[in-house]
Structure formats: C-alpha cells, structure tokens
Amino acid sequence: MKPTTVIFDMDGLLIDSEPLWEEAGKETLAQFGVTLTDEQYHYSTGLRTKEWVDWWFTWFNIDKKHALTAELTIVQKAIDKIGARGVALPGVEQTFQFFRERGFKIGLATSSPLELVKVVAEKLQINDYLQAIASAEELKYGKPHPQVYLDCAQALEVSPLECVCFEDSFNGMIAVKAARMKCIVIPAPHHQQQTRWDAADKKLSSLLELNEQVLDAL
C-alpha cells in the first residue's frame, strides 16, 4: 500500500536531545552513587523514563522507593536542558515541508511526556505541521511495544499500512515494525554500521538524505 502518512519520533531524530537526556539520567543516578557508562546509556535509549529508571535501579540494586522521585527529577532536568540547549537536527524543516507538499498526513509518536513535546514543537516551529501527537507516557507499555504508533495512526484516521515512520532508536524501530508500518531509521553516527538496523526498510545518515527516490523505494 502506498504511504499517505508520515509519523516521526522526536528525541534524537528531530532534536538533538539525547545527550541532554543522557546528562539528566546520569546526573540523577549519580545521586545514588552510580556512574553509568556511555555504552550502558545507549543500550537503554528509547525507553520511557519510568522504564529507564526501573531498568537501572534493578541493575544497580537501588531501592525502588526512590524511583518516582528519580523519574520526576530526570524529566524536569531534561525539559530544562532541552528548552535551553536543544537544537534541531539537520533537515527537519525541509523534511516536514517535503511531506506537506506531497499531501501527507503528519504525526508525532514519542516516548517523552507531552510537556516536553510542547517545548520541542515550539522550539522547532513544527506545530502547524502536526495533525496528531501520541505520547507513550501514560500507556501500559512503551516502545518497543507498537501502541504509541497505532494510537497516532488512529488519531490520523489511517491504516498502519499507510504509514511510514522515522526513528533513531532500536526500540523505536521495533515498535514501528510491530505496528506493520514502514520504517526509515536514522541511527546516531557512531551506531550507523550496526547490523541490527537491517530490520528497517531504509537506513539514512540524516534527514537531509530524504528524497523522492527514498520514498518511492519503500
């Protein structure tokens, strides 16, 4: 089925926020005497903050009575950092315009809270493009579960089979494929050569590589 709809992930795809989420997470875990390596952090990219905290609290045997406080601290730190220092990744404006010119419905499906979505959408000036926003924040399961993508498709009133989605994380890519949608993945530069991205329909190094040929090949 020919795509009629595009759904974007947000963090690490549209805005260079992953380093700031990483800062927020590492700073918060440091309060419990834990030092998280870069490799450990990237292994857990794409999880909701609640799941991220639960994962590392379990791994480091931290008392989970502190989990909710840690979760709220990370989210607030991330919102503050991204609001102050987050920048658009290359090709965001061109990509949204590309799909608008072709009559695509446009949505956003993210693991981040809606409070952060509002900050990022304003910062990147993409509110006028977005016809639906879905957050996994309050869902029973986050990515790699497909629910947030299915919810976005439902809000856009389209079949999942009509959707092409852009992701940067492995968990996000699995969520897209589980939703039976096409996936274009744009991994972080230092992860580009990993074979796990072969599950995507197309891998790009940047949004700037998107063109008619890429879309036609899906």
C-alpha positions in Angstrom: 0.0 0.0 0.0 1.4 3.4 -1.0 2.2 5.6 2.1 -0.2 8.5 2.7 1.0 9.3 6.2 4.3 10.1 8.0 4.9 9.7 11.7 8.0 11.0 13.4 9.7 10.0 16.6 11.1 13.1 18.4 14.2 12.8 20.6 17.3 12.1 18.7 15.5 12.3 15.4 14.1 15.9 15.2 16.0 17.5 18.0 19.5 16.7 19.3 18.2 15.9 22.8 19.7 12.5 23.5 22.9 14.0 25.0 20.7 16.1 27.3 18.5 13.2 28.3 21.8 11.4 29.0 23.1 14.2 31.2 19.8 14.3 33.1 19.8 10.5 33.6 23.5 10.3 34.6 23.2 13.2 37.0 20.2 11.7 38.7 21.8 8.2 39.0 24.9 9.9 40.4 22.8 11.0 43.4 22.6 7.3 44.3 26.3 6.7 43.9 26.0 5.2 40.4 28.1 6.0 37.4 26.5 5.0 34.1 28.8 4.4 31.1 28.0 5.8 27.6 27.6 2.2 26.3 25.1 1.4 29.1 23.1 4.5 28.4 22.8 3.9 24.7 21.6 0.3 25.3 18.6 1.8 27.1 17.8 4.5 24.6 14.1 4.7 23.5 12.7 3.5 26.8 10.2 5.7 28.7 11.8 7.4 31.7 9.8 5.2 34.1 11.1 2.1 32.4 14.6 3.6 32.2 14.7 4.2 35.9 13.2 0.8 36.7 15.8 -0.9 34.5 18.9 0.8 36.0 17.5 0.7 39.6 17.2 -3.0 39.2 20.6 -3.4 37.5 22.4 -1.4 40.3 20.2 -2.7 43.1 18.9 0.8 44.1 15.9 0.9 46.5 12.9 1.5 44.3 11.2 3.6 46.9 13.2 6.4 45.3 12.2 5.5 41.7 9.3 8.0 41.3 11.4 10.9 42.6 14.2 9.9 40.3 11.8 9.7 37.3 10.3 13.2 38.0 13.8 14.6 38.5 15.1 13.3 35.2 12.1 14.5 33.3 12.3 18.0 34.7 16.1 18.2 34.2 15.6 17.1 30.6 12.8 19.6 29.9 15.0 22.4 31.3 18.1 21.3 29.4 16.3 20.8 26.1 14.4 24.0 26.4 17.7 25.9 27.0 20.1 24.0 24.8 18.3 21.7 22.4 18.8 22.3 18.7 17.1 21.0 15.6 18.9 18.2 13.8 19.8 18.8 10.1 16.9 18.6 7.6 13.9 19.0 10.0 12.3 21.9 8.2 12.9 20.5 4.7 11.5 17.1 5.7 8.3 18.5 7.1 7.9 20.6 4.0 8.7 17.7 1.8 5.7 15.7 3.2 3.4 18.6 3.3 3.9 19.3 -0.4 3.0 15.7 -1.1 -0.2 15.9 0.8 0.9 13.5 3.6 -0.8 13.5 7.0 1.8 14.2 9.6 2.0 12.9 13.2 4.4 12.5 16.1 4.8 9.4 18.3 7.1 9.7 21.2 8.1 8.1 24.5 8.5 11.6 26.0 5.9 13.4 28.1 3.6 15.8 26.4 5.1 18.7 28.4 8.3 18.1 26.6 6.6 17.7 23.2 5.1 21.2 23.6 8.6 22.6 24.4 10.2 20.9 21.3 7.4 21.7 18.9 7.6 25.4 19.7 11.4 25.4 19.6 11.4 23.7 16.2 8.3 25.6 14.9 6.5 22.4 13.7 3.2 22.8 15.5 1.5 23.9 12.2 2.6 20.7 10.5 1.4 18.2 13.2 -2.1 16.8 12.8 -1.7 14.3 15.7 0.6 13.7 18.6 0.8 10.5 20.6 2.8 10.0 23.7 3.6 6.7 25.4 4.0 8.4 28.7 0.7 7.1 30.2 0.4 3.9 28.2 0.7 0.5 29.8 3.6 -0.3 27.5 6.1 2.0 25.8 8.4 1.3 22.8 9.3 -1.4 21.6 5.5 -2.0 22.0 3.7 -0.6 19.0 0.8 1.0 20.8 2.0 4.6 20.6 2.3 4.3 16.8 -1.0 2.6 16.5 -2.6 5.4 18.6 -1.1 8.0 16.3 -2.4 6.3 13.2 -5.8 6.0 14.7 -5.8 9.7 15.6 -4.9 10.5 12.0 -7.7 8.1 10.8 -5.4 6.0 8.6 -4.4 2.3 8.4 -1.0 1.4 9.8 -0.2 0.0 6.4 -0.4 3.6 5.0 2.3 4.9 7.4 6.0 5.5 7.0 7.8 6.3 10.3 11.1 7.8 11.1 13.1 6.5 14.1 16.6 6.8 15.5 16.5 4.1 18.3 16.4 0.3 18.1 13.4 0.1 20.4 11.6 2.6 18.2 12.4 0.7 15.1 11.0 -2.5 16.6 7.8 -0.6 17.6 7.3 0.6 14.1 7.8 -2.8 12.5 5.5 -4.4 15.1 2.8 -1.9 14.1 3.2 -3.1 10.5 4.4 0.3 9.3 7.4 1.2 7.1 10.4 2.3 9.0 13.2 4.7 8.0 15.8 4.6 10.6 18.5 7.3 11.2 20.9 5.9 13.9 23.4 8.0 15.8 26.6 8.3 13.7 28.6 6.0 16.0 25.9 3.3 15.6 25.4 3.6 11.9 27.2 0.4 11.0 25.5 -2.0 13.4 23.7 -4.8 11.6 20.6 -4.6 13.8 19.3 -1.7 11.6 18.8 -4.2 8.8 15.3 -4.7 10.1 14.4 -1.2 8.9 13.0 -0.6 5.4 15.6 2.1 4.8 18.6 3.5 6.8 19.8 7.1 6.3 22.6 9.0 7.9 20.5 12.2 8.1 17.1 13.6 7.3 18.9 15.6 4.6 19.2 12.3 2.6 15.4 12.1 2.2 14.2 12.5 -1.4 11.6 11.2 -3.8 13.7 8.1 -4.6 13.8 7.0 -1.0 10.1 7.4 -0.6 9.3 5.5 -3.9 11.6 2.6 -2.8 9.5 1.8 0.3 
